[in-house]
């Protein structure tokens, strides 16, 4: 009886090498996410330092009435440029994911993973030398080429290395490791970008942008992971078999993007792309701004405490006061990011067991409905700092958890010869669809007068589509991977 119970455990019989594959793939994904999230952690410092504007005191001398309008214009440009950078990251990730995903089917998972890590490490480091906002946005595009490719290859490798009973669990563990990458970005934001000593030294040295540049320079570290990959990993047997079959049968070609649109795959491909597009658009347009809601609430509390008894405090006074507590506010911002990320990590871990209980379709439905409700509550209903702080993990859980489903579900939709191609295409074509949505989000704030909260709430309506899509999707619970 005891032996039977052991057999039921999903991790029973998993070999040491399989755990090694999961570890290496997860580390690649950890650093992958760090390269993406370091921009989120530093965007409020990096982009303003790259925008050339006329000093406020000079504007005030020319026309005191124009100061507020000038500040509003700068804020609008920042919102637009940040969204352009985020959009460029999505487009770059899409192209890289599709290209490297197909390449992994042709030359192998091991070689391609090494190339993607080299790519994102190099260009994140070079981002530290940006002198104009468009240069930083351009580097974000190049970084994303490797970022998108690494996820496609690593998720495929994990799916091919584990048996069906463990696939959903290890897929969740793999994708949940992303929170460690975000934690690294948070640590860089709190103790390097927001470090008072470094800020003071940089200011005295006449180079105030130094802290965020150091944060980006750390992006070179993951390149050392390539050595471990080259020494420890081997190509999956299923890939070797598919390659031999392709040599003998030209109809079984490896890595053909056009084959994703064959009658037996086109429905799954379209649904996979739409699921990824919704998840990525809401991640970059909704999820990452949870920390801003928390930070704005903290700022209001500081204003009430510092300007006690004063009514209608001028914006200039508030901004001047915030400059004096800049490092403190940065730590509050990073705390908000930590809370949302922690909840998100738990959501990613939970997706695996939930999709074993309710099926892949049921889990996607539950998380999209939860994402919509939690977004409306955070951005429109809650205003108390303590309540917002306590709710951020719930918000993160519900708005991020479905992303683990992409690592679990997409590899199950295709045979080995198309697995890397299909997985990469679904996730990264979704980036292409998501990018224009982010551009629209930037314009909504810059030109149309919408607040950040209003913009995020409107974008959260995409969750409704995400909740409907699973009813048309293929259920793969308990099925073996296609050969």
N, C-alpha and C positions, 0 to 999 in steps of 0.2 A: 504493500500500500504506500509506504514511504517513497519507494522508487518511482511509483506512478506519479506521485505529487511532484517529485523532482523533474520528471519528464515534461510536466506541464509548464514549468518555468521557461519564460522566453529566452533567458540567457543560458540555459543548460546546453552544453555541447559546443559553445562558442570557443573557437581556438584562440591561442595567444596571438597568432598572426592577424586574425580578424579584428581583435581589439586594437592591434597596432595600426591597422588600416583606419579604424574609426578615430584613433588618437591623432594621426597625421592629418587626415582629412579635416578634422575639427580644428586643429591648430591653424591650418591654412585658411579656414573660414573665420576663425577668431581674428587673425591679422587682416583678412579681407575686410571684415566689418570695421576694424579700427581705422583702416584707410578711408572708409566712407564716413565714419562718425567723427573723426578728428575735425572735419570741416564743420559739422553741426556744433561741436564743442567750442569752436573758435570763430564762427561766422560773425558774431557780434563784435569781434575785435579785428578780424582779418579784412573783411570787406570795407569797413569804414576807413581803414588806414590806406586803402588802395584807391579811394575816390578822391580826386582833387576838387576841393571846393573853396570858395572864398571865405576867409575867416569871419566869424559872426560879428566881431567888433568892427570890422571894416564895413560890413553890411549895415550895421547899426548907425555908423557915422554918415553913410550915404542916405539911408532911409530907415529910421527906427521902426516904422510901421511894417516894413518888409521882412523883419527878422523872423516872425512866426511863419510867414509864407515860405521863407528860405529854408527853415528847419523842416517844414512839411515836405518840401520838394526833395530835400536830402533823404528823409525817411522813405519817401516813395521810391527813390532811386535805389536805396539799399534793399528794399523789399524786392524790387524787380531784378537787380543784379544777383541777389542770393538765390532767387528762384531760377534765374538763367543758369547759374552754376549747378543747382540741383538738377535742372532739366538736362544740362549737358552731361551730368553724371549718369542719368538714366539712359540717355541715347548712347553714350559710350559703352555702358554696361550691356546694352542690348546688342550692339554690334559685336562686342567682344565675346559675349556669351554665345551668340549664334555661331560666330567664326571658330572660336576655340572648342565649342561643343562638337561641331562637325569634325574639327581637326582631331579631337580625341578618339572619334570612331575610326579615323584613318591611320593615325600614327601611334595611338595608345594613350591610356589614361595617365601613366607615369610621366612621360615626356611633356605632355600638354600641361599638366599641373605645375611642373617646374617652370615652364614658360610664363604661365599666368602670374605666378608669385613674383617672378623677376620683373614682370611688367609693372604690377601695381606698386612694388617696393621702390623701384627707380623713380617713377613719376610722382609719387607722394613726396619723396625726398626733394625732388626738383621744384615742387610747389612752394617750398620755403623761399625760393629766390624770385617769386613773382613781384613785379613792380607796378602792374596795372590790373584792374579788376578782371579784364578779359583774359589776361594771362592765367590768372588763378582758375577761371572758368575753363580755359583750354586744358590746363593740367588736370582738372577734375574729369574731363572727357577722357584723357589718356589713361588716368588711373583706373577709370571704370572699365576700360577695355580688358584689363587683367582681372578686375573684381568680378565682372559678369562671367568671365570664362572660368575662373577658379570654382565658383559655386556649381556651375554646370558639370564640371569634371568630377569634383569631389562628391557631390550627391549621387552621381551615377556610379562612381567607384564603391561607395558605401552600399548602395542598393544591390550591386552585383556580388558583393563579398559576404552577404549574410543570408540565412535561410528565411523563407516566408514568415515563420512564426516570430522572428526577431526584427523584421524589416521596418515595421511601423515604429517600434520603440527606438531602434538605433537611428532612424531618420529624424525622430524628434530630438534625440540627444545631440546628433550632429548639428541640426539647425539651432537648437537652444544654446550651443556653445557660442553663438554670435554675441550673447550678452556679455561674455568675457571681453570681446573686442570693444564693445561699448563701454564697459567698465574701464578699460585701459584709456579710452578717449576721455572719460570723465576724470580719471586721475591726472591725465595730462592737462585737462582744462582747469582743474582745481589747484594743482600744485606746480604747474609750469606757466600756463597761460594766465592764470589768475593769482600767481604767487607775488605777494607784495614786495619781497626783496628783489625778485627778478624785474618786476615792473619798475621799481625805483631805480635800479641799476640801468635798465634800458633807457629810462627817461633822462637820467643824468648823462648817459653816453650819447644822447641825441639820436637814439635809434629805438623809439617806442614800440615798433612792431616786432622787436626781437622775440618776445615770449611766444607768440603764435607761430613764428617761423621755426622755433625750436621744436614745437609740437609736430609740425609737418616733417621736419628733418628726421624724427624718430621712425618715420615710415621705412627707412632703409633696413631696419632690424629683421623683418620677416625673410629677407633674401637668404639668410643663413639656414632657413628651413629646407632650402633646395638640396643641401648636402645630405640631409637625413633622408629625404625622399629618394634621391638617386641611389643611396646605399641600401635602403630597407624595403622599398616596395617592388612588387612584381605585377605584371599585367594579369588581369583576371582570366581564368581558363575560358570563360564564356566568350570573352573578346577574341582570344586566340582562335577558338573554334569558328566564330563568325568570320574572322579574317580568312581562314582557310576555305570556308564555304564560298565566300565572295570571289576567291580566285578561280573556283571551279564553275560558279554559276553567276553570270553577269547580271541576272535579274535581282541578285541579292547584294547589290552594291553597298559599300560602307559609307555612312555619313552623307547620304543624299537628301538635301533639304526638300527637293521636289517630291520625294516619296512620302513626306509627312502629309501631303495633300491627296494621297491615294484614297479611294472610297472607304477603306477599312480604318483609316487614321484621321481623316479630315475633321470629323465631329469632335474627337478628343483633342485634336490640335487647337481648334477654335475655342473650345471651352477652357482649355489650359491657358491659352493666351489671355483670355478675358479675366480669368481668376487672378492671374499674376498682375495684370494691368490694374485691377481694382485694389489689390493688396499693396502694390508699390505706390500708386497715386495717393492712397490714404495714409501710407506710412510716411512719405515725404511731405504730404500736404496736411496731415492731421496729427498723426502719432508724435512726430518729433516736436510739435508745438505744445505738447502737454506741459513741458517744463516752463514755457513762456507764461502760461496761465498762472502757474505757481509763483514765478518770479514777479509778475505784475501785481499779484496779491500781496506778496512780501513788500514790494515797493510802496504800495498803498499804506501798509501798516507802519512802515518807516516814516512816511509823510505825516501820518496822523500823530505819531509819537514826537517827531522833531518839530513840527509846526503846530503844536497843540494850541487850540483856541483860535487859530487863524483860518479865515474863510477865503476861498478862491486864491490860493497861493499861485503866483505867476509861474508859468512853465519854466522860465529861465532860472528861477530860484530852485525849483525842483531838480533841474538838470545839473546845476552847480553843486547841489547837495549830494546827488548821486555820484558825481565824480569823486567826492571825498570818501565815499564808502564803496568804491568800484570793486576792490578785491573781495570785500564781504558779500556784495551782491553776486559776484561770480560764483562763490561757493554755494549760495542759495540756489542759483541756476543749476549748478551741477548736482545738487541734492535732488532737485526736481527731476533731472534727467536720470539719476540713479534710481529713484522710486519707480518711474515709468518703465525703465529698463528691467528692473528686478521683476516687476509684475509681468512684463513681456516674456522674460525668460521662463517663468513658471507656466505661462500660457503655451509657449513652444513645447515644453516638456509634457504638458497635459494633452496636447493634440494627439500624440501617439496612442495613449490608452483610450482616449475618447473615440478615435476613429476605429479602434478595435471593438469598442462597445456599440457604437452607433453607425459604424461604417464611415467611409471617406466622405460621402455626400452629407450624412447627418452632422459630422463634425464641422464641415465647412459652413453649413447652414447656421448652426448654433453660434459660431464665432462672428459671422457677419451681422447677425441680428444683435448680438452683444456689443459689437463695435459701434453700431449706430446709436444704441441707447446710451452707452457710456460717453460717447462724444457729445451728444446733446446735453447730458447732465453736466459734464465738465466745463464746456464752453458757454453754456447758456443758463444753467440753474445754480451751480455752486459758486459762492463768492467768498466764503470764509477760508482763510489760509490753512487752518488746521484740517478742515473738511477736505479741501482740495488735496493737501498732502497725503491724507489717509486714503483718498480715492484714487490717486495717481497709479498705485500698483494694480488696482482693478481695471482702470482705463488701459494700462499697458498690457495686461493679461488678455483683454478682449480685442484690442486693436492690432496686436502682433501675433497672437497664437496661431492664426491660420497660415502664417508663412511657413511653419513646419510642414504643413500639408503639401507644399510644392515639392519639397525634398522627398516626401513619402510617395506622393501620388503620381507626379510626372514620369519618373522612371518606370512605373508600372504600366504605362500606356503604350510602350513601344518595345519591339524586339531588340535584341542586343546590337544588331548592325545599325540601328537608328536611335539607340537609347541616349547617347550623349547628345546627338543632334536634336532629338525631340525634346529632351529635358532643357537643353540650353535655349532652344527656340521658344518654347512656351514661356519660360521665365523671362527671357530677354526681349522677345517681341512685345511682351507686356510692358517692358520699360519704354519702348517706343510709343506705345499708346498712352502711357502715363505722363510722359514728358510734356506734351502740349497742355495737359491739365494743370501742371505746375506753372507753366508760363501764364496761363489764364489766371491762376491764383495770384501771381505777382501783379498782373495788370488790374485785377479786382481791387487790390490794395492801393496801387499807385495812381490809377486813372479813374476808377469807378467809385472810390470813396468807401469801400468796405473795410471793416476792421479785421484784424487777424481772427478773432473769435467768429465773426460772421462768415469769413471765407472758409475756415475749417469746418464749420457746421454745414455749409452748403456742399463742400466736397464729401462730407460724410454720407450724403445721400447715395453715393456709389455703393455703400454697403447693401442697399436694397437690391441692387442688381446682383451682387455677390451672393445674397441669400436665395435668389431665384435660380441662378445657374446650376447648382447641384442637382436640381430635379431633372435636368436634361443630360447629366453626366453619367459616365460608365462607372459602376461600382466594382472596385478591385479588391475588396476585403477578402483575405484568405487565399488569393490566387497566386500561383507561381509566376515568376517573371517569364515573359515570352522569350523563346530562344531565337 
